[in-house]
Amino acid sequence: GVYDRVPAAAVKPYISLGGAWEIQADADCIEAMEIWFRLDIWSEKIGAPEARRIAHRVRTILHDAEIDLPEGALAMLEHRRTDTMRDADGVTSHAVVEFTATIEL
């Protein structure tokens, strides 16, 4: 599943919406925002291959995607980086996939 708020009964693997931040990105009489956001992938499979595979799939789907927005226009959506790590519990693999979107307002 993909969650904004992860339910207590969620079963791994799943994706949760991470943090996001915005930067004003106006140019040549165009009002725009640059939005950086992250998606977190969680897996309990041994090792990190499942988390890496899901992260790769997310990156493949979203990088350079053309998405219609209810307001404004998506000018660009780019993958910035992916980090994979072991969580403090010693069992959970965690991948963080970061993107940048430029939205013309």
A tleap script that builds the chain and sets N, CA, C and O, in Angstrom:
source leaprc.protein.ff14SB
mol = sequence {
  NGLY VAL TYR ASP ARG VAL PRO ALA ALA ALA
  VAL LYS PRO TYR ILE SER LEU GLY GLY ALA
  TRP GLU ILE GLN ALA ASP ALA ASP CYS ILE
  GLU ALA MET GLU ILE TRP PHE ARG LEU ASP
  ILE TRP SER GLU LYS ILE GLY ALA PRO GLU
  ALA ARG ARG ILE ALA HIE ARG VAL ARG THR
  ILE LEU HIE ASP ALA GLU ILE ASP LEU PRO
  GLU GLY ALA LEU ALA MET LEU GLU HIE ARG
  ARG THR ASP THR MET ARG ASP ALA ASP GLY
  VAL THR SER HIE ALA VAL VAL GLU PHE THR
  ALA THR ILE GLU CLEU
}
set mol.1.N position { 0.813 -1.179 0.000 }
set mol.1.CA position { 0.000 0.000 0.000 }
set mol.1.C position { 0.865 1.254 0.000 }
set mol.1.O position { 2.072 1.216 0.239 }
set mol.2.N position { 0.208 2.334 -0.272 }
set mol.2.CA position { 0.823 3.662 -0.219 }
set mol.2.C position { -0.005 4.481 0.767 }
set mol.2.O position { -1.222 4.594 0.618 }
set mol.3.N position { 0.658 5.053 1.778 }
set mol.3.CA position { -0.059 5.721 2.849 }
set mol.3.C position { 0.481 7.123 3.119 }
set mol.3.O position { 1.683 7.376 3.039 }
set mol.4.N position { -0.449 8.028 3.442 }
set mol.4.CA position { -0.083 9.312 4.011 }
set mol.4.C position { 0.045 9.100 5.521 }
set mol.4.O position { 1.043 9.491 6.126 }
set mol.5.N position { -0.964 8.485 6.115 }
set mol.5.CA position { -0.928 8.082 7.520 }
set mol.5.C position { -0.940 6.560 7.541 }
set mol.5.O position { -1.911 5.937 7.112 }
set mol.6.N position { 0.111 5.975 8.028 }
set mol.6.CA position { 0.230 4.516 8.025 }
set mol.6.C position { -0.659 3.930 9.122 }
set mol.6.O position { -0.497 4.265 10.296 }
set mol.7.N position { -1.599 3.055 8.746 }
set mol.7.CA position { -2.439 2.437 9.764 }
set mol.7.C position { -1.631 1.481 10.646 }
set mol.7.O position { -0.644 0.899 10.196 }
set mol.8.N position { -2.048 1.324 11.883 }
set mol.8.CA position { -1.344 0.441 12.817 }
set mol.8.C position { -1.262 -0.981 12.292 }
set mol.8.O position { -0.309 -1.694 12.607 }
set mol.9.N position { -2.226 -1.410 11.507 }
set mol.9.CA position { -2.263 -2.784 11.000 }
set mol.9.C position { -1.577 -2.937 9.634 }
set mol.9.O position { -1.690 -3.991 9.008 }
set mol.10.N position { -0.872 -1.908 9.169 }
set mol.10.CA position { -0.220 -1.982 7.853 }
set mol.10.C position { 0.806 -3.113 7.840 }
set mol.10.O position { 1.550 -3.311 8.801 }
set mol.11.N position { 0.828 -3.843 6.738 }
set mol.11.CA position { 1.764 -4.950 6.565 }
set mol.11.C position { 2.841 -4.516 5.580 }
set mol.11.O position { 2.541 -3.976 4.515 }
set mol.12.N position { 4.092 -4.755 5.942 }
set mol.12.CA position { 5.208 -4.404 5.056 }
set mol.12.C position { 5.318 -5.456 3.951 }
set mol.12.O position { 5.052 -6.631 4.203 }
set mol.13.N position { 5.699 -5.067 2.743 }
set mol.13.CA position { 6.234 -3.754 2.382 }
set mol.13.C position { 5.114 -2.750 2.122 }
set mol.13.O position { 4.005 -3.107 1.725 }
set mol.14.N position { 5.447 -1.475 2.360 }
set mol.14.CA position { 4.551 -0.392 2.005 }
set mol.14.C position { 5.368 0.869 1.770 }
set mol.14.O position { 6.555 0.936 2.089 }
set mol.15.N position { 4.700 1.864 1.205 }
set mol.15.CA position { 5.298 3.167 0.923 }
set mol.15.C position { 4.550 4.193 1.763 }
set mol.15.O position { 3.321 4.171 1.829 }
set mol.16.N position { 5.287 5.085 2.398 }
set mol.16.CA position { 4.652 6.182 3.126 }
set mol.16.C position { 5.167 7.509 2.585 }
set mol.16.O position { 6.312 7.620 2.144 }
set mol.17.N position { 4.299 8.509 2.628 }
set mol.17.CA position { 4.692 9.841 2.180 }
set mol.17.C position { 5.570 10.463 3.251 }
set mol.17.O position { 5.185 10.540 4.418 }
set mol.18.N position { 6.741 10.902 2.851 }
set mol.18.CA position { 7.662 11.537 3.787 }
set mol.18.C position { 7.506 13.044 3.755 }
set mol.18.O position { 6.458 13.562 3.369 }
set mol.19.N position { 8.541 13.735 4.157 }
set mol.19.CA position { 8.512 15.190 4.207 }
set mol.19.C position { 8.527 15.824 2.832 }
set mol.19.O position { 8.848 15.186 1.830 }
set mol.20.N position { 8.165 17.109 2.813 }
set mol.20.CA position { 8.194 17.898 1.579 }
set mol.20.C position { 8.532 19.333 1.936 }
set mol.20.O position { 8.212 19.797 3.030 }
set mol.21.N position { 9.168 20.026 1.030 }
set mol.21.CA position { 9.462 21.432 1.231 }
set mol.21.C position { 9.369 22.141 -0.110 }
set mol.21.O position { 9.581 21.541 -1.164 }
set mol.22.N position { 9.047 23.438 -0.050 }
set mol.22.CA position { 8.807 24.230 -1.253 }
set mol.22.C position { 9.771 25.405 -1.336 }
set mol.22.O position { 10.184 25.971 -0.323 }
set mol.23.N position { 10.116 25.757 -2.572 }
set mol.23.CA position { 10.977 26.896 -2.847 }
set mol.23.C position { 10.319 27.693 -3.973 }
set mol.23.O position { 9.916 27.115 -4.983 }
set mol.24.N position { 10.209 28.990 -3.813 }
set mol.24.CA position { 9.667 29.828 -4.885 }
set mol.24.C position { 10.622 29.734 -6.065 }
set mol.24.O position { 11.835 29.842 -5.886 }
set mol.25.N position { 10.093 29.535 -7.269 }
set mol.25.CA position { 10.946 29.333 -8.443 }
set mol.25.C position { 10.424 30.111 -9.644 }
set mol.25.O position { 10.369 29.578 -10.752 }
set mol.26.N position { 10.038 31.376 -9.432 }
set mol.26.CA position { 9.517 32.205 -10.520 }
set mol.26.C position { 10.605 32.465 -11.558 }
set mol.26.O position { 11.789 32.569 -11.238 }
set mol.27.N position { 10.161 32.568 -12.821 }
set mol.27.CA position { 11.100 32.872 -13.909 }
set mol.27.C position { 10.338 33.467 -15.082 }
set mol.27.O position { 9.262 32.983 -15.435 }
set mol.28.N position { 10.891 34.515 -15.688 }
set mol.28.CA position { 10.330 35.117 -16.905 }
set mol.28.C position { 8.814 35.261 -16.864 }
set mol.28.O position { 8.114 34.729 -17.725 }
set mol.29.N position { 8.310 35.975 -15.871 }
set mol.29.CA position { 6.878 36.262 -15.725 }
set mol.29.C position { 6.031 35.013 -15.478 }
set mol.29.O position { 4.819 35.045 -15.689 }
set mol.30.N position { 6.636 33.936 -15.044 }
set mol.30.CA position { 5.909 32.709 -14.711 }
set mol.30.C position { 6.064 32.465 -13.222 }
set mol.30.O position { 7.179 32.358 -12.712 }
set mol.31.N position { 4.934 32.380 -12.527 }
set mol.31.CA position { 4.976 32.063 -11.107 }
set mol.31.C position { 5.077 30.544 -10.970 }
set mol.31.O position { 4.285 29.804 -11.553 }
set mol.32.N position { 6.054 30.097 -10.201 }
set mol.32.CA position { 6.274 28.650 -10.077 }
set mol.32.C position { 6.802 28.309 -8.690 }
set mol.32.O position { 7.359 29.151 -7.986 }
set mol.33.N position { 6.611 27.061 -8.325 }
set mol.33.CA position { 7.143 26.517 -7.074 }
set mol.33.C position { 7.962 25.285 -7.402 }
set mol.33.O position { 7.589 24.482 -8.258 }
set mol.34.N position { 9.069 25.148 -6.720 }
set mol.34.CA position { 9.852 23.913 -6.790 }
set mol.34.C position { 9.557 23.164 -5.490 }
set mol.34.O position { 9.777 23.689 -4.399 }
set mol.35.N position { 9.068 21.958 -5.617 }
set mol.35.CA position { 8.688 21.163 -4.460 }
set mol.35.C position { 9.588 19.941 -4.390 }
set mol.35.O position { 9.659 19.150 -5.331 }
set mol.36.N position { 10.262 19.802 -3.281 }
set mol.36.CA position { 11.085 18.625 -3.008 }
set mol.36.C position { 10.254 17.728 -2.106 }
set mol.36.O position { 9.686 18.203 -1.123 }
set mol.37.N position { 10.172 16.447 -2.417 }
set mol.37.CA position { 9.423 15.538 -1.555 }
set mol.37.C position { 10.089 14.171 -1.531 }
set mol.37.O position { 10.896 13.830 -2.395 }
set mol.38.N position { 9.724 13.399 -0.508 }
set mol.38.CA position { 10.326 12.077 -0.369 }
set mol.38.C position { 9.250 11.040 -0.116 }
set mol.38.O position { 8.209 11.307 0.484 }
set mol.39.N position { 9.546 9.855 -0.596 }
set mol.39.CA position { 8.724 8.684 -0.352 }
set mol.39.C position { 9.586 7.688 0.414 }
set mol.39.O position { 10.745 7.466 0.062 }
set mol.40.N position { 9.025 7.092 1.453 }
set mol.40.CA position { 9.744 6.114 2.267 }
set mol.40.C position { 9.205 4.724 1.965 }
set mol.40.O position { 7.993 4.506 1.974 }
set mol.41.N position { 10.094 3.798 1.701 }
set mol.41.CA position { 9.731 2.405 1.441 }
set mol.41.C position { 10.186 1.580 2.633 }
set mol.41.O position { 11.313 1.726 3.105 }
set mol.42.N position { 9.300 0.709 3.121 }
set mol.42.CA position { 9.571 -0.096 4.306 }
set mol.42.C position { 9.403 -1.569 3.964 }
set mol.42.O position { 8.400 -1.957 3.366 }
set mol.43.N position { 10.382 -2.396 4.341 }
set mol.43.CA position { 10.343 -3.829 4.063 }
set mol.43.C position { 10.951 -4.594 5.227 }
set mol.43.O position { 11.871 -4.106 5.884 }
set mol.44.N position { 10.438 -5.795 5.483 }
set mol.44.CA position { 11.026 -6.655 6.511 }
set mol.44.C position { 11.650 -7.914 5.917 }
set mol.44.O position { 12.013 -8.830 6.656 }
set mol.45.N position { 11.781 -7.973 4.577 }
set mol.45.CA position { 12.452 -9.113 3.955 }
set mol.45.C position { 13.926 -9.080 4.347 }
set mol.45.O position { 14.485 -8.015 4.608 }
set mol.46.N position { 14.543 -10.250 4.387 }
set mol.46.CA position { 15.965 -10.344 4.759 }
set mol.46.C position { 16.801 -9.553 3.760 }
set mol.46.O position { 16.629 -9.675 2.548 }
set mol.47.N position { 17.698 -8.751 4.286 }
set mol.47.CA position { 18.513 -7.887 3.432 }
set mol.47.C position { 17.679 -6.712 2.945 }
set mol.47.O position { 16.581 -6.462 3.442 }
set mol.48.N position { 18.216 -5.997 1.969 }
set mol.48.CA position { 17.520 -4.813 1.466 }
set mol.48.C position { 17.046 -4.936 0.020 }
set mol.48.O position { 16.554 -3.947 -0.522 }
set mol.49.N position { 17.166 -6.102 -0.641 }
set mol.49.CA position { 16.782 -6.152 -2.059 }
set mol.49.C position { 15.329 -5.766 -2.345 }
set mol.49.O position { 15.059 -5.106 -3.348 }
set mol.50.N position { 14.393 -6.163 -1.486 }
set mol.50.CA position { 12.994 -5.818 -1.742 }
set mol.50.C position { 12.799 -4.299 -1.681 }
set mol.50.O position { 12.152 -3.726 -2.557 }
set mol.51.N position { 13.345 -3.653 -0.669 }
set mol.51.CA position { 13.229 -2.195 -0.559 }
set mol.51.C position { 13.873 -1.519 -1.762 }
set mol.51.O position { 13.333 -0.541 -2.278 }
set mol.52.N position { 15.013 -2.022 -2.217 }
set mol.52.CA position { 15.690 -1.441 -3.390 }
set mol.52.C position { 14.859 -1.637 -4.655 }
set mol.52.O position { 14.769 -0.729 -5.481 }
set mol.53.N position { 14.249 -2.819 -4.816 }
set mol.53.CA position { 13.417 -3.081 -6.007 }
set mol.53.C position { 12.205 -2.143 -6.034 }
set mol.53.O position { 11.866 -1.591 -7.080 }
set mol.54.N position { 11.566 -1.970 -4.896 }
set mol.54.CA position { 10.411 -1.075 -4.833 }
set mol.54.C position { 10.845 0.363 -5.112 }
set mol.54.O position { 10.171 1.080 -5.853 }
set mol.55.N position { 11.957 0.786 -4.528 }
set mol.55.CA position { 12.482 2.136 -4.763 }
set mol.55.C position { 12.783 2.345 -6.240 }
set mol.55.O position { 12.477 3.402 -6.793 }
set mol.56.N position { 13.379 1.348 -6.881 }
set mol.56.CA position { 13.691 1.445 -8.310 }
set mol.56.C position { 12.402 1.583 -9.128 }
set mol.56.O position { 12.340 2.377 -10.067 }
set mol.57.N position { 11.386 0.813 -8.770 }
set mol.57.CA position { 10.103 0.874 -9.483 }
set mol.57.C position { 9.450 2.253 -9.311 }
set mol.57.O position { 8.936 2.823 -10.274 }
set mol.58.N position { 9.472 2.778 -8.095 }
set mol.58.CA position { 8.921 4.112 -7.829 }
set mol.58.C position { 9.654 5.151 -8.668 }
set mol.58.O position { 9.029 6.012 -9.288 }
set mol.59.N position { 10.986 5.067 -8.686 }
set mol.59.CA position { 11.786 6.015 -9.468 }
set mol.59.C position { 11.449 5.914 -10.949 }
set mol.59.O position { 11.294 6.934 -11.619 }
set mol.60.N position { 11.334 4.694 -11.464 }
set mol.60.CA position { 11.025 4.482 -12.883 }
set mol.60.C position { 9.666 5.062 -13.248 }
set mol.60.O position { 9.514 5.668 -14.309 }
set mol.61.N position { 8.681 4.883 -12.382 }
set mol.61.CA position { 7.327 5.375 -12.659 }
set mol.61.C position { 7.259 6.901 -12.600 }
set mol.61.O position { 6.636 7.522 -13.461 }
set mol.62.N position { 7.889 7.511 -11.602 }
set mol.62.CA position { 7.709 8.953 -11.381 }
set mol.62.C position { 8.700 9.847 -12.114 }
set mol.62.O position { 8.341 10.971 -12.467 }
set mol.63.N position { 9.928 9.403 -12.359 }
set mol.63.CA position { 10.918 10.269 -13.015 }
set mol.63.C position { 10.417 10.657 -14.407 }
set mol.63.O position { 10.114 9.792 -15.229 }
set mol.64.N position { 10.334 11.943 -14.656 }
set mol.64.CA position { 9.868 12.508 -15.932 }
set mol.64.C position { 8.417 12.166 -16.250 }
set mol.64.O position { 8.008 12.243 -17.409 }
set mol.65.N position { 7.632 11.789 -15.244 }
set mol.65.CA position { 6.221 11.478 -15.476 }
set mol.65.C position { 5.455 12.739 -15.860 }
set mol.65.O position { 5.791 13.841 -15.428 }
set mol.66.N position { 4.428 12.558 -16.673 }
set mol.66.CA position { 3.524 13.644 -17.026 }
set mol.66.C position { 2.236 13.410 -16.248 }
set mol.66.O position { 1.506 12.453 -16.505 }
set mol.67.N position { 1.968 14.297 -15.295 }
set mol.67.CA position { 0.825 14.137 -14.404 }
set mol.67.C position { -0.021 15.401 -14.467 }
set mol.67.O position { 0.491 16.510 -14.315 }
set mol.68.N position { -1.316 15.227 -14.690 }
set mol.68.CA position { -2.238 16.358 -14.658 }
set mol.68.C position { -2.531 16.710 -13.208 }
set mol.68.O position { -2.781 15.829 -12.385 }
set mol.69.N position { -2.500 17.994 -12.900 }
set mol.69.CA position { -2.759 18.478 -11.546 }
set mol.69.C position { -4.091 19.218 -11.509 }
set mol.69.O position { -4.499 19.801 -12.513 }
set mol.70.N position { -4.773 19.203 -10.366 }
set mol.70.CA position { -6.040 19.939 -10.276 }
set mol.70.C position { -5.844 21.450 -10.372 }
set mol.70.O position { -6.752 22.166 -10.793 }
set mol.71.N position { -4.666 21.938 -9.985 }
set mol.71.CA position { -4.329 23.355 -10.101 }
set mol.71.C position { -2.892 23.470 -10.577 }
set mol.71.O position { -2.031 22.707 -10.139 }
set mol.72.N position { -2.626 24.401 -11.453 }
set mol.72.CA position { -1.277 24.595 -11.963 }
set mol.72.C position { -0.916 23.525 -12.981 }
set mol.72.O position { -1.744 22.700 -13.368 }
set mol.73.N position { 0.339 23.561 -13.402 }
set mol.73.CA position { 0.818 22.604 -14.401 }
set mol.73.C position { 2.171 22.063 -13.961 }
set mol.73.O position { 3.054 22.820 -13.557 }
set mol.74.N position { 2.321 20.771 -14.042 }
set mol.74.CA position { 3.598 20.137 -13.712 }
set mol.74.C position { 4.563 20.374 -14.868 }
set mol.74.O position { 4.362 19.858 -15.967 }
set mol.75.N position { 5.606 21.154 -14.617 }
set mol.75.CA position { 6.596 21.446 -15.650 }
set mol.75.C position { 7.706 20.409 -15.655 }
set mol.75.O position { 8.299 20.139 -16.700 }
set mol.76.N position { 7.998 19.817 -14.479 }
set mol.76.CA position { 9.096 18.871 -14.385 }
set mol.76.C position { 8.922 18.017 -13.132 }
set mol.76.O position { 8.484 18.510 -12.092 }
set mol.77.N position { 9.266 16.744 -13.237 }
set mol.77.CA position { 9.308 15.839 -12.093 }
set mol.77.C position { 10.546 14.979 -12.262 }
set mol.77.O position { 10.632 14.180 -13.194 }
set mol.78.N position { 11.511 15.142 -11.355 }
set mol.78.CA position { 12.793 14.439 -11.489 }
set mol.78.C position { 13.185 13.728 -10.201 }
set mol.78.O position { 12.994 14.241 -9.098 }
set mol.79.N position { 13.731 12.546 -10.371 }
set mol.79.CA position { 14.326 11.811 -9.253 }
set mol.79.C position { 15.621 12.516 -8.867 }
set mol.79.O position { 16.401 12.896 -9.740 }
set mol.80.N position { 15.855 12.691 -7.582 }
set mol.80.CA position { 17.076 13.340 -7.108 }
set mol.80.C position { 18.040 12.352 -6.480 }
set mol.80.O position { 19.237 12.390 -6.764 }
set mol.81.N position { 17.533 11.460 -5.622 }
set mol.81.CA position { 18.427 10.499 -4.988 }
set mol.81.C position { 17.628 9.417 -4.294 }
set mol.81.O position { 16.457 9.597 -3.957 }
set mol.82.N position { 18.284 8.297 -4.089 }
set mol.82.CA position { 17.710 7.188 -3.332 }
set mol.82.C position { 18.740 6.731 -2.320 }
set mol.82.O position { 19.900 6.503 -2.663 }
set mol.83.N position { 18.316 6.598 -1.070 }
set mol.83.CA position { 19.167 6.058 -0.001 }
set mol.83.C position { 18.486 4.808 0.545 }
set mol.83.O position { 17.264 4.771 0.696 }
set mol.84.N position { 19.280 3.794 0.837 }
set mol.84.CA position { 18.753 2.581 1.465 }
set mol.84.C position { 19.531 2.344 2.744 }
set mol.84.O position { 20.754 2.478 2.770 }
set mol.85.N position { 18.812 1.989 3.815 }
set mol.85.CA position { 19.460 1.799 5.109 }
set mol.85.C position { 18.739 0.723 5.912 }
set mol.85.O position { 17.612 0.349 5.589 }
set mol.86.N position { 19.379 0.241 6.935 }
set mol.86.CA position { 18.752 -0.683 7.884 }
set mol.86.C position { 18.200 0.168 9.014 }
set mol.86.O position { 18.878 1.061 9.521 }
set mol.87.N position { 16.954 -0.119 9.408 }
set mol.87.CA position { 16.332 0.615 10.494 }
set mol.87.C position { 16.945 0.203 11.833 }
set mol.87.O position { 17.623 -0.821 11.925 }
set mol.88.N position { 16.704 0.999 12.855 }
set mol.88.CA position { 17.281 0.754 14.182 }
set mol.88.C position { 16.831 -0.576 14.785 }
set mol.88.O position { 17.508 -1.115 15.660 }
set mol.89.N position { 15.686 -1.117 14.323 }
set mol.89.CA position { 15.212 -2.394 14.881 }
set mol.89.C position { 16.044 -3.579 14.399 }
set mol.89.O position { 15.868 -4.693 14.893 }
set mol.90.N position { 16.952 -3.357 13.434 }
set mol.90.CA position { 17.823 -4.416 12.933 }
set mol.90.C position { 17.147 -5.359 11.954 }
set mol.90.O position { 17.790 -6.271 11.434 }
set mol.91.N position { 15.865 -5.159 11.693 }
set mol.91.CA position { 15.106 -6.038 10.803 }
set mol.91.C position { 14.600 -5.297 9.575 }
set mol.91.O position { 14.693 -5.804 8.457 }
set mol.92.N position { 14.070 -4.114 9.778 }
set mol.92.CA position { 13.400 -3.367 8.712 }
set mol.92.C position { 14.405 -2.689 7.791 }
set mol.92.O position { 15.330 -2.015 8.244 }
set mol.93.N position { 14.204 -2.881 6.476 }
set mol.93.CA position { 14.960 -2.138 5.470 }
set mol.93.C position { 14.139 -0.916 5.090 }
set mol.93.O position { 12.914 -0.984 4.990 }
set mol.94.N position { 14.817 0.187 4.882 }
set mol.94.CA position { 14.169 1.474 4.641 }
set mol.94.C position { 14.865 2.132 3.461 }
set mol.94.O position { 16.076 2.348 3.490 }
set mol.95.N position { 14.103 2.447 2.430 }
set mol.95.CA position { 14.631 3.201 1.294 }
set mol.95.C position { 13.933 4.550 1.260 }
set mol.95.O position { 12.724 4.640 1.475 }
set mol.96.N position { 14.698 5.594 0.990 }
set mol.96.CA position { 14.171 6.945 0.865 }
set mol.96.C position { 14.412 7.390 -0.574 }
set mol.96.O position { 15.547 7.413 -1.049 }
set mol.97.N position { 13.317 7.744 -1.262 }
set mol.97.CA position { 13.407 8.175 -2.655 }
set mol.97.C position { 12.968 9.632 -2.702 }
set mol.97.O position { 11.841 9.959 -2.329 }
set mol.98.N position { 13.863 10.510 -3.160 }
set mol.98.CA position { 13.585 11.945 -3.194 }
set mol.98.C position { 13.394 12.430 -4.625 }
set mol.98.O position { 14.094 12.007 -5.545 }
set mol.99.N position { 12.422 13.335 -4.788 }
set mol.99.CA position { 12.090 13.901 -6.075 }
set mol.99.C position { 11.995 15.415 -5.980 }
set mol.99.O position { 11.824 15.970 -4.894 }
set mol.100.N position { 12.108 16.078 -7.127 }
set mol.100.CA position { 11.846 17.498 -7.253 }
set mol.100.C position { 10.788 17.682 -8.323 }
set mol.100.O position { 10.886 17.113 -9.410 }
set mol.101.N position { 9.778 18.479 -8.012 }
set mol.101.CA position { 8.740 18.811 -8.986 }
set mol.101.C position { 8.701 20.323 -9.148 }
set mol.101.O position { 8.749 21.053 -8.158 }
set mol.102.N position { 8.616 20.795 -10.369 }
set mol.102.CA position { 8.416 22.215 -10.627 }
set mol.102.C position { 6.987 22.380 -11.127 }
set mol.102.O position { 6.572 21.754 -12.103 }
set mol.103.N position { 6.246 23.242 -10.429 }
set mol.103.CA position { 4.835 23.462 -10.736 }
set mol.103.C position { 4.651 24.918 -11.136 }
set mol.103.O position { 5.006 25.833 -10.393 }
set mol.104.N position { 4.093 25.115 -12.317 }
set mol.104.CA position { 3.756 26.472 -12.764 }
set mol.104.C position { 2.369 26.798 -12.204 }
set mol.104.O position { 1.408 26.057 -12.411 }
set mol.105.N position { 2.292 27.923 -11.490 }
set mol.105.CA position { 1.032 28.292 -10.818 }
set mol.105.C position { 0.156 29.182 -11.684 }
set mol.105.O position { -0.932 29.576 -11.263 }
savepdb mol mol.pdb
quit
